[in-house]
Amino acid sequence: MIDSTTSPRLTTGILGSGQIGAASAVLAARAGHQVLLWTRSAHKQAAISAELSKLSAFCEEHMGEPKQPLGAIQIVTDLSLVEAESDVLLECIIEDMDEKVALLSHLTACVNQDKLVLSATSGLSITDMARRSGLEKVLVGAHFWNPPYLIPIVEVIAGEATPPQKVEQACAWLDALGKRPIRCPDIPGFIGNRLMHALWREALALVDAGACSPADIDAIVKYTFALRLPALGPMENMDLVGLDLVNRVQTYLLPDLATNAIPADSLRNRLAAGQTGMTAGQGFYDWRVRDATEVVRQRDLTILHLLRMLGELPEKTT
């Protein structure tokens, strides 16, 4: 238990020890918070500790020393302890509405004590989640992007009954973690996932049509417009191209783009065959012959380079 007499710092409770939960715990500790990291599985504590150590070392190497003394991270299995001791709670469990509601429904004391509760959902309705869990007055959405220890933006979502001051508290908490909160409407997928899945829908439709291979799509994206995106967003790009040209192209192109309202055959067929992606060894790529660890390492190094180029991180000194 955190001893408030010797540690008056903010206590953040993290519910869930997966990628978002572990990274958020490290970020909160680097912000000087005391952290209670809740997990259902006591037997996973050694693995969780190893992941926390790895993330902490990565952040220290690439982001430098924090500006304030590090907070301690304590791994616990007692949900009532986390609720009682935490000033802010962040739910990070599986992306399933029923699972999230079942967990959040235990946090009734947070309502009585007017504590801030956040859900790291990627696109589920905060309004529905808050209503079903009884947390209408304290729940705010906080969509972290993977990898959460690197991506600066966190989408902040208010439900229909969320008080404005809770949104302000959420943004202040994220600011303290070094994140950049962007307020988004409570619509499916919020903003970022709507944009990303629009791209994915067209990519899958092209594969279904036999127009190109998955590798062709990845090459075209990575070595064409993705190279511009760090410096030039889509709205800026349209202005530079000229809205008259954008209008002319969309006049003939939009009717030919994918409009399917269900997942593509190339996705559903792979799922039916058990080819669920990297963890299964097969998805659109054969991960039995690809080094997933190296792919993730290169991803993170590329993001670090871009963040430094954009001035989000200082240049690394040798």
C-alpha positions as CSV (number, residue, x, y, z in Angstrom):
1,M,0.0,0.0,0.0
2,I,1.2,3.5,-0.8
3,D,2.1,5.5,2.3
4,S,0.7,8.9,1.7
5,T,2.5,10.4,4.7
6,T,5.9,9.8,3.0
7,S,4.7,10.1,-0.6
8,P,2.3,12.9,-1.3
9,R,2.6,12.4,-5.0
10,L,-0.3,11.5,-7.3
11,T,-1.2,7.8,-7.3
12,T,-2.2,6.3,-10.6
13,G,-4.0,2.9,-10.8
14,I,-3.6,1.0,-14.0
15,L,-6.1,-1.8,-14.6
16,G,-4.6,-4.3,-17.0
17,S,-0.9,-5.3,-17.6
18,G,-0.8,-5.7,-21.4
19,Q,1.0,-3.4,-23.9
20,I,-1.0,-0.3,-23.0
21,G,-1.1,-1.0,-19.3
22,A,2.6,-1.7,-18.9
23,A,3.6,1.3,-21.0
24,S,1.2,3.6,-19.2
25,A,2.6,2.4,-15.8
26,V,6.1,3.3,-17.0
27,L,5.0,6.7,-18.3
28,A,3.2,7.5,-15.1
29,A,6.2,6.5,-13.0
30,R,8.4,8.7,-15.2
31,A,6.0,11.5,-14.4
32,G,6.6,11.0,-10.7
33,H,3.4,9.2,-9.9
34,Q,3.2,6.3,-7.6
35,V,1.7,3.5,-9.7
36,L,-0.5,0.5,-8.8
37,L,-0.5,-1.9,-11.7
38,W,-3.4,-4.3,-11.4
39,T,-3.4,-7.8,-13.0
40,R,-5.8,-10.7,-12.6
41,S,-3.0,-13.2,-12.8
42,A,-0.6,-13.5,-9.9
43,H,1.5,-16.0,-11.8
44,K,2.3,-13.4,-14.4
45,Q,4.0,-11.0,-12.1
46,A,7.5,-12.1,-13.0
47,A,6.8,-11.6,-16.7
48,I,5.2,-8.2,-16.0
49,S,8.2,-7.1,-14.0
50,A,10.5,-8.1,-16.9
51,E,8.4,-6.1,-19.4
52,L,8.4,-3.0,-17.1
53,S,12.1,-3.2,-16.7
54,K,12.6,-3.5,-20.5
55,L,10.2,-0.5,-21.2
56,S,11.9,1.6,-18.5
57,A,15.3,0.9,-19.9
58,F,14.1,1.8,-23.4
59,C,12.6,5.1,-22.2
60,E,15.7,6.0,-20.2
61,E,18.0,5.3,-23.2
62,H,16.0,7.1,-25.8
63,M,14.1,9.8,-23.9
64,G,16.6,10.7,-21.2
65,E,16.2,11.1,-17.5
66,P,12.8,12.2,-16.3
67,K,12.5,15.8,-15.0
68,Q,11.2,14.6,-11.6
69,P,12.1,11.6,-9.3
70,L,10.7,8.3,-10.6
71,G,7.6,7.0,-8.9
72,A,7.5,3.3,-7.8
73,I,5.4,0.7,-9.7
74,Q,3.7,-1.9,-7.5
75,I,2.1,-4.9,-9.2
76,V,-1.1,-5.9,-7.3
77,T,-4.0,-8.3,-7.7
78,D,-6.4,-6.6,-5.3
79,L,-8.8,-4.4,-7.3
80,S,-10.3,-2.8,-4.2
81,L,-6.8,-1.7,-3.1
82,V,-6.2,0.0,-6.4
83,E,-9.6,1.8,-6.3
84,A,-9.0,2.9,-2.7
85,E,-5.5,4.2,-3.1
86,S,-5.5,5.7,-6.6
87,D,-6.3,9.3,-7.5
88,V,-6.7,8.4,-11.2
89,L,-7.5,5.0,-12.7
90,L,-6.9,3.9,-16.2
91,E,-8.6,0.8,-17.6
92,C,-6.5,-1.1,-20.2
93,I,-8.0,-4.6,-20.5
94,I,-9.2,-6.4,-23.6
95,E,-11.1,-4.4,-26.3
96,D,-14.5,-5.9,-25.4
97,M,-17.4,-3.8,-24.2
98,D,-18.8,-6.5,-21.8
99,E,-15.4,-7.2,-20.3
100,K,-14.8,-3.5,-19.7
101,V,-18.2,-2.8,-18.3
102,A,-17.9,-5.8,-15.9
103,L,-14.6,-4.5,-14.6
104,L,-15.6,-0.8,-14.4
105,S,-18.8,-1.7,-12.6
106,H,-16.7,-2.6,-9.5
107,L,-15.5,1.0,-9.2
108,T,-18.6,2.5,-7.6
109,A,-16.5,4.2,-4.9
110,C,-14.8,6.3,-7.6
111,V,-18.2,7.9,-8.3
112,N,-18.8,8.8,-4.7
113,Q,-15.3,10.2,-4.3
114,D,-15.4,12.0,-7.7
115,K,-12.2,10.3,-8.9
116,L,-11.2,10.4,-12.5
117,V,-11.6,7.0,-14.4
118,L,-10.2,6.6,-17.9
119,S,-10.8,3.8,-20.4
120,A,-8.1,3.2,-23.0
121,T,-10.6,1.8,-25.5
122,S,-9.7,2.1,-29.2
123,G,-13.2,3.0,-30.4
124,L,-16.0,1.7,-28.1
125,S,-18.7,4.1,-27.1
126,I,-17.8,6.0,-23.9
127,T,-21.4,7.0,-23.5
128,D,-22.6,3.3,-23.5
129,M,-19.6,2.2,-21.4
130,A,-20.3,4.9,-18.8
131,R,-24.0,4.3,-18.7
132,R,-23.7,0.5,-18.3
133,S,-21.0,0.7,-15.6
134,G,-22.6,3.5,-13.7
135,L,-19.7,5.8,-14.2
136,E,-21.4,8.5,-16.2
137,K,-20.0,11.3,-14.0
138,V,-16.3,10.2,-13.9
139,L,-15.5,8.2,-17.0
140,V,-13.4,9.6,-19.9
141,G,-12.0,7.8,-22.9
142,A,-8.2,8.0,-23.4
143,H,-7.2,6.2,-26.6
144,F,-3.4,5.5,-26.5
145,W,-1.8,4.6,-29.8
146,N,0.7,1.7,-30.1
147,P,3.5,1.9,-29.2
148,P,2.1,4.0,-26.3
149,Y,5.6,4.9,-25.0
150,L,6.4,6.7,-28.3
151,I,3.2,8.0,-29.9
152,P,2.6,11.5,-28.6
153,I,-1.2,11.8,-29.3
154,V,-3.9,10.4,-27.1
155,E,-7.5,10.8,-28.2
156,V,-9.7,12.1,-25.3
157,I,-13.4,11.3,-25.5
158,A,-16.3,12.5,-23.4
159,G,-19.5,10.6,-23.1
160,E,-22.9,12.3,-23.3
161,A,-23.0,12.8,-19.5
162,T,-19.3,13.4,-18.9
163,P,-18.8,16.6,-16.9
164,P,-16.4,19.1,-18.7
165,Q,-14.1,19.2,-15.6
166,K,-13.4,15.5,-16.0
167,V,-12.2,16.0,-19.5
168,E,-10.0,18.8,-18.3
169,Q,-8.6,16.5,-15.6
170,A,-7.9,13.8,-18.1
171,C,-6.1,16.2,-20.4
172,A,-4.0,17.5,-17.5
173,W,-3.1,13.9,-16.4
174,L,-2.0,13.1,-20.0
175,D,0.0,16.3,-20.2
176,A,1.9,15.2,-17.1
177,L,2.7,11.9,-18.8
178,G,4.2,13.9,-21.7
179,K,1.3,13.1,-24.1
180,R,-0.6,15.5,-26.4
181,P,-4.4,15.1,-25.8
182,I,-6.7,15.6,-28.7
183,R,-10.4,15.8,-28.0
184,C,-12.5,13.6,-30.2
185,P,-16.2,12.9,-30.6
186,D,-17.8,9.8,-29.1
187,I,-18.3,8.1,-32.5
188,P,-17.2,4.5,-33.4
189,G,-13.4,4.5,-33.9
190,F,-13.1,8.1,-32.8
191,I,-10.9,9.9,-35.4
192,G,-7.7,8.0,-35.8
193,N,-9.1,4.5,-36.2
194,R,-11.7,5.7,-38.7
195,L,-9.0,7.1,-40.9
196,M,-6.8,4.0,-40.5
197,H,-9.6,1.5,-41.2
198,A,-10.6,3.5,-44.3
199,L,-7.1,2.8,-45.6
200,W,-7.2,-0.8,-44.5
201,R,-10.6,-1.4,-46.2
202,E,-9.3,-0.2,-49.5
203,A,-6.1,-2.2,-49.1
204,L,-8.1,-5.4,-48.4
205,A,-10.4,-4.7,-51.3
206,L,-7.4,-4.4,-53.7
207,V,-6.1,-7.8,-52.4
208,D,-9.5,-9.4,-52.8
209,A,-9.7,-8.0,-56.4
210,G,-6.3,-9.5,-57.2
211,A,-5.0,-6.0,-58.1
212,C,-1.8,-6.4,-56.1
213,S,-0.2,-8.4,-53.3
214,P,-0.1,-7.5,-49.6
215,A,3.6,-6.8,-50.1
216,D,2.9,-4.4,-53.0
217,I,0.5,-2.4,-50.8
218,D,3.0,-2.1,-48.0
219,A,5.7,-1.0,-50.4
220,I,3.5,1.6,-52.1
221,V,2.3,3.0,-48.8
222,K,5.7,3.1,-47.0
223,Y,7.6,4.5,-50.0
224,T,5.1,7.1,-51.3
225,F,2.7,9.1,-49.2
226,A,3.8,7.7,-45.9
227,L,7.2,9.5,-46.4
228,R,5.3,12.8,-46.5
229,L,2.9,12.2,-43.7
230,P,5.2,13.1,-40.8
231,A,5.6,16.6,-42.2
232,L,2.4,17.0,-44.2
233,G,-1.1,15.9,-43.0
234,P,-3.8,15.0,-45.4
235,M,-5.7,18.3,-45.1
236,E,-2.4,20.3,-45.6
237,N,-1.6,18.1,-48.6
238,M,-5.0,18.7,-50.2
239,D,-4.4,22.5,-49.9
240,L,-1.0,22.2,-51.5
241,V,-2.2,19.9,-54.3
242,G,-5.1,22.3,-54.9
243,L,-8.7,21.6,-54.0
244,D,-9.8,21.9,-57.6
245,L,-7.6,19.0,-58.5
246,V,-8.8,17.0,-55.4
247,N,-12.3,17.6,-56.5
248,R,-11.6,16.4,-60.1
249,V,-9.9,13.2,-58.9
250,Q,-12.6,12.4,-56.4
251,T,-15.3,12.9,-59.0
252,Y,-14.1,9.8,-60.9
253,L,-12.3,7.9,-58.1
254,L,-14.7,7.8,-55.2
255,P,-17.4,5.7,-57.1
256,D,-14.7,3.0,-57.6
257,L,-13.5,2.8,-54.0
258,A,-14.5,0.1,-51.6
259,T,-17.7,0.6,-49.8
260,N,-18.2,-2.9,-48.2
261,A,-19.9,-2.8,-44.8
262,I,-18.5,-6.2,-43.7
263,P,-14.8,-7.4,-43.4
264,A,-13.1,-8.4,-46.6
265,D,-12.9,-12.0,-47.8
266,S,-9.1,-11.9,-47.7
267,L,-9.4,-11.1,-43.9
268,R,-12.2,-13.5,-43.0
269,N,-10.7,-16.4,-45.0
270,R,-7.4,-16.1,-43.2
271,L,-9.2,-16.1,-39.8
272,A,-11.1,-19.2,-40.8
273,A,-7.8,-20.9,-41.6
274,G,-6.3,-19.9,-38.2
275,Q,-4.0,-17.4,-39.9
276,T,-4.5,-14.6,-37.4
277,G,-1.2,-12.8,-37.9
278,M,2.2,-12.7,-36.2
279,T,1.3,-14.6,-33.0
280,A,-0.1,-17.5,-35.1
281,G,3.0,-17.5,-37.4
282,Q,0.9,-16.7,-40.5
283,G,-1.3,-13.8,-41.6
284,F,-0.7,-11.8,-44.8
285,Y,3.0,-12.7,-44.2
286,D,4.7,-15.9,-43.1
287,W,6.0,-14.9,-39.7
288,R,7.8,-18.2,-39.3
289,V,10.5,-16.8,-41.6
290,R,10.3,-13.1,-40.5
291,D,11.8,-11.8,-37.2
292,A,8.9,-10.1,-35.5
293,T,11.2,-8.7,-32.8
294,E,13.4,-7.1,-35.4
295,V,10.3,-5.6,-37.2
296,V,9.1,-4.0,-33.9
297,R,12.7,-2.8,-33.2
298,Q,12.9,-1.1,-36.6
299,R,9.4,0.4,-36.1
300,D,10.4,2.0,-32.8
301,L,13.7,3.3,-34.1
302,T,12.0,4.8,-37.1
303,I,9.4,6.5,-34.9
304,L,12.2,7.8,-32.6
305,H,13.9,9.3,-35.7
306,L,10.7,11.0,-36.9
307,L,10.0,12.3,-33.4
308,R,13.4,13.9,-33.3
309,M,13.0,15.3,-36.8
310,L,9.7,16.8,-35.8
311,G,11.2,18.3,-32.6
312,E,9.2,16.1,-30.3
313,L,12.3,14.6,-28.8
314,P,15.8,16.2,-28.4
315,E,18.5,14.8,-30.6
316,K,20.3,11.9,-29.0
317,T,23.8,12.8,-27.7
318,T,26.6,10.2,-27.9
